[in-house]
């Protein structure tokens, strides 16, 4: 919402002060100042000049030569890129030496061989308007005693003004108008606020009775709270007076023609959107308000045919043909044109949720609908806006017939609301009296009477004004009190919560996982969770990712079910930037398709480790570190060929009997699909399950004081028998005496034959209560050998 | 005899002073102190002397032997020292050759920022709550007092998911659904922060990402006031940004808080930077979670995590946070 200081002052003439301080006041009211511009503050050196001659530039098409008289009676030649002025026009002229608002210093120079001794200025260049294209022609704007060579500001009688661009929140329909902003600002500054009297004293058409001309019915009172209309006679469509056009431009609207401009002006000034119909297109002046029937259509002003649904509000003619999409956009058939002489002027109040739904469905955001959907004013502001429209039109010779048609539907309840002053103070942390609260509220037009409750406390009976549709409850009233009291005047306290703060066990252990992986030299990555269609298939995974309904781009239209595709992309990206051997990890969500009878996806937190340029054993080593650090119980690798992974170099990770992830190497085919140079070692675990599952207790076990015996054993083991199986046999046989097992050598080679390898173990035997005898050691050694060689094809190596 | 022995001792000390390796030292040891050495022979001959002479001569022989022994030890120490010097010299390393070989990885900037925020709030008595990123309309909107027709819904630029009815399931557009999930499952008093990823239909550019990270705070307790909200924000700002950074609240609007505010922090140049939104939990939100707004009051606040990382490290392109370029990741 853009407002100027001068416009605000029409409602509160005493608003004054330093523009920066006024900006602070506006922001402190919740009318956040997004931008502030000082206007009419024209830089020195820009003078009134007259165009003496125009002629083509001999060497350039896009600029012309202009001779101007800047007050000294001499013709000065300038080169100018605009072509909108004529000989005799008065224009703003920047003389050499002028520093323009954008910092450009005007100097005499040559353009394509022609002298240019100054610059003809556009309104935009001077900060007088948004127009940056044409030169600002001042013929109609100069003051009577203006002379060539005068400062332009003096020549046009420009008053310094301030333009604010305000961010208006959705609960402030009132602040979608100049008057509403003025009301708030006046209250904060403690100055008077009032509306003007817009009634037109006499009107040549006033003898006609509007009820003879119009007939309005509200068939659905939940749709329309109030419908006010009248007829304007003698309409001609022309251009608006300069002052009105200037205000519209500053407010960010382009002046179009006199009727549209007045319509917009009234909406900006008073916040009431309005609509004009060509009366000739409305048979018998008969309008009806109802909701649409599914299947109905309307061709709106923009020429598009709109399919309507039962929610949409419409205005129909007496034949029940839709002529307007209520509160959103008029119909094409009833639009006013150059032939229009009589206009039906309508101002109404529409149910905000209804308008909101239609606007959203048809994506038809407009200045009018954005006011209706926040909740316009159904009270006397409609009458005032009608009067203002008629007054402005009367200056163009347009006259209104006598009176308004005024039909009522359902409007919000405005019975006074009981407000407990203790609740307000308790919510805000203030100690305001009921009278102080009433003072704040009445300063912005709320009715606020102090009432003494049965228990003797002073409370409030608050009448919420009709321009605050969104304001309904005691809490809403509390916000108004806080706003006017000033958020910064509320004393700051810190709640005395009695609960200790802290991270959950899960969160603490997740941080531990990160530290372990960082300690392994892994960098934490953080890809976005979106995939492109086909990414999962390319990664060898099931193509069952949940898809997005309105993705920004197709490459981000699927939610990942695994961290694998994202890691592959990250590695490929880095390899393409000559960083081949990266070690990455990621802890983040994956989204599995919802199980039956569940609406939301099965969302899980996964851990992935990707070691580019490394083989499966490195991933196993990382798993070992995590197992140790997290105290994971009974971690077993089960032979498997998990999807996306290398068929003979991968396994499922089983923790306490449950599958919790995969470890190994990524399938070379998958690596090729992603353009990644392999090998890449891979570990992906369901971290959520791991960290919330069981863990080993770390109970003290005494250190033996007796000597240990080390025995080396090497076995010839076929590939079908895993090292884990051999180790398991060793442990069973060695029992408590076997305190350590180290697989210190694995040998595959010609000496071993195909499909078999040598596994060499160092076993340490030790007892807690004695030194083991040679016989004891020999016996347990033999038991270990017997246990391992009981596997098919396993033999002790000599 | 003693005279001859003194001569021998002089000779021994001279030769021991020049000995250059341990073998030679061993030979000299035998030659001057061994069974056939002059000193040993002289000691044997002492028995043939009369008792007086024997006592005098014996003392002298022992002194001479001790002199030679000392000389041998000193030679041995000299050789050992030389050997140590040689060894140390032989083992010389240029340690600068070995710099930069071992590397600890880096935690992601967002993790670092999130951890710092969590730690500050934990210190202020908060626990950390988390929730799903794919949410239903109830948690993302309705329970938060944003009905289906509300204009605020449009302003969230929500990314919807092809599950359920149209616009029924979505990527959460803020972390506020965690407020609802917490209040549904936990009776007050509640003091939580909820960090996590949120989503908007923003095209990725230097200052926007469609997936980004926020942190949300929620306090529900007896007698919580807007003064508590302002004080909590202030305490956080001092702890996180430093004691000289100030905070302020400005009126704003969110459907799930009333009164609502934006909060700003002061910059060094005296201007203010908008950091996030906050307010007193709307009574409808409390009611939606089965909490009586006349018994309990609360406040909530939220702001971006990524932006803090961007500010702190002066990133000029927020997309660096998701590009996973090691040249970026390893800087922090």
Interface residues (C-beta under 8 A of the other chain):
Chain A: X27 X28 X29 X30 X32 X169 X170 X171 X172 X352 X353 X354 X356 X357 X360 X370 X373 X374 X423 X426 X427 X428 X429 X430 X473 X475 X476 X478 X479 X482 X483 X487 X488 X490 X491 X492 X493 X494 X495 X497 X498 X499 X500 X501 X502 X503 X504 X507 X511 X514 X517 X518 X519 X520 X521 X522 X523 X524 X525 X526 X527 X528 X529 X530 X546 X547 X548 X549 X550 X551 X552 X553 X556 X559 X570 X573 X574 X577 X579 X582 X583 X584 X585 X589 X591 X594 X599 X600 X601 X603
Chain B: X102 X103 X104 X105 X106 X107 X108 X110 X111 X115 X118 X121 X122 X123 X124 X125 X126 X127 X128 X132 X133 X134 X135 X136 X147 X148 X149 X150 X151 X152 X153 X154 X155 X159 X160 X161 X162 X163 X164 X166 X167 X168 X169 X171 X189 X191 X197 X201 X202 X203 X209 X210 X211 X219 X221 X223 X224 X225 X226 X227 X228 X230 X231 X232 X234 X235 X248 X249 X250 X251 X252 X253 X255 X258 X259 X260 X261 X262 X280 X282 X283 X294 X297 X321 X322 X323 X324 X325 X326 X327 X329 X330
